[in-house]
Amino acid sequence: MKKIVVDMMGSDLGTQATVGAVLTFHKDHPDYQIFAVGKQEELEPLKEAATIVDARDVVPMTAGALEVLRMKTSSMVVALDTFLAEKADGIISAGATGAFLSAVTLKLKKIPGVLRPALITNFPNLKKGGYVTLLDVGASNENTPEEMAQFAFMGTLFAKAVFGLENPEVKLLANGTEEGKGSPEGKEAFKLLSEDKRINFQGNTEGSAVFTDTADVVVTDGFTGNVMLKSSEGAIKAMSGLMKKGFKKNFKRKMGYLLAKGAIKELKAVLDPKNVGGAMLIGVNGVAVKAHGNSTDVSFRSAMEVEYRMIEAGITEKIAQGFKEAEQ
Amino acid sequence: MKKIVVDMMGSDLGTQATVGAVLTFHKDHPDYQIFAVGKQEELEPLKEAATIVDARDVVPMTAGALEVLRMKTSSMVVALDTFLAEKADGIISAGATGAFLSAVTLKLKKIPGVLRPALITNFPNLKKGGYVTLLDVGASNENTPEEMAQFAFMGTLFAKAVFGLENPEVKLLANGTEEGKGSPEGKEAFKLLSEDKRINFQGNTEGSAVFTDTADVVVTDGFTGNVMLKSSEGAIKAMSGLMKKGFKKNFKRKMGYLLAKGAIKELKAVLDPKNVGGAMLIGVNGVAVKAHGNSTDVSFRSAMEVEYRMIEAGITEKIAQGFKEAEQ
């Protein structure tokens, strides 16, 4: 039986967002044992669905790496300790990103051979359908070329395992598609990637191309990836906000909106990062998913599904195997 | 009489895009002397509106810095030589970005005191109205903290001169809003900016916040700025494409679109970078505007208007003055 541990308290909405998600997850995947970590009086509705583990405190959004480890009674740390004690397969939290990433890395530890874990997110690929895997989107603040080359390898293993792609196409995020473009580290990573036979490396791509490129995996350093992810989200949010305002301007437009709103909803469903379900930290000994801090039950449920897919795909074992082979 | 030089050949659409733009510019600003550089037989319609300067070649989009300078008969180089010979105020081109930036920097030279010129673009500020000034979006591949601190100063002078802001609020692009976030160079730049009395520095902002922050000027290095700009453009383009497709799906939606299309058009007008008019290289001795490579006559005209506003605002002189005072 597979085991997942859920930090029930991390979302801005608290257990309101997570309880419903855990209930439907249990209904859909009754073969999973769920450990629900949080204030037990709020987790009453889960007593049939999950093993409840009491934890009283919430890690504040501003908590740093060392701070979180000192918060031994927080839901996040108790969840991690439960993960270790139960030898669980996956852990999920909507809590403070920085704290979660450091605590997971310190407690679960890196897979042997991995220089740095990477935070992954998926964008819809409008050209080919399916999803583009982007990494690192913020586990690191800066990365060496060697780390970026490893991200390409981990991204490849991820896209194979989770999306079933046979030979995922990898590109490097740069400020232009030509060879010779890129950050100083990116240019060095380009050389390493060109020589790496395990990766189907196809050169550079740029920010504007990510949604409409042929790439299945896009590699960058954690700082740039974070800016890219947030800029795209920001632009989409800005556009949605303006659209909403525009549609309300007069009666004719309101009518138009009522007729066409199916299109708007579909659009949001495709582009909303919430529906892709947060970000996944890979390269550690376990499947760790960071759901959005402002998770609703729908988006938290969706992040749990990503967790499920990653566990089912055996991503942790595949990365461990990949790095073991690389060392031989 | 103010003078501007127009590279008529750089756009993918060639003189088709630029001739109409020059005609309406001349009509709107008859007090400007325009030098139109390109194949003279294609510039016939401009003989009343502009001084025609013959140039036979186009700089290819892939041309590097040294390559372009060797192309002495190209419209881009002839335009730059015309700028120098005529002591013009501004130059505009839709040609190869890299080539244009290097050629402008080499020929016009940096304003004394400026470490690196910066490429500026403007985003709509949905919170405050008006525009956010983002720099550098790609004049450099990497920048030192000192260069980034100078970008903040130049951006401040730009926002004051071009948008008439009294005390523009400056933020630094980071991977989080808290102090201590940012790239290694960004963190150093943070310190320099905190100490700079000439700048109204208000800390960090992140990619998602740029459209909806209070910042008037957002500072980053050229690589990150380029990724941010292109990611936002890419996301908006992806969203527009999906929307178009969605509206065509059935009769009801088509009807809805017809009623509501005013809203869609307004939205595009606000967010389309083409309507903001390309990017501006500042920190050199003259106003240099890089229009989009796929400029149409509308967007090229709009880029010319940006050129006009910058010249009228005396941006070159104000930056020169600012750096002179800084040295004293």
Interface residues (C-beta under 8 A of the other chain):
Chain A: T62 G98 L126 G138 N141 E142 L173 N175 G176 E178 G182 S183 P184 E206 G207 S208 A209 V210 F211 T212 T220 G222 F223 T224 N226 V227 M228 L229 K230 S231 S232 E233 G234 A235 I236 K237 A238 M239 G241 L242 M243 G246 F247 K249 K252 R253 M255 G256 Y257 L258 L259 A260 K261 G262 A263 I264 E266 L267 V270 L271
Chain B: T62 G98 L126 G138 N141 E142 L173 N175 G176 E178 G182 S183 P184 E206 G207 S208 A209 V210 F211 T212 T220 G222 F223 T224 N226 V227 M228 L229 K230 S231 S232 E233 G234 A235 I236 K237 A238 M239 G241 L242 M243 G246 F247 K249 K252 R253 M255 G256 Y257 L258 L259 A260 K261 G262 A263 I264 E266 L267 V270 L271
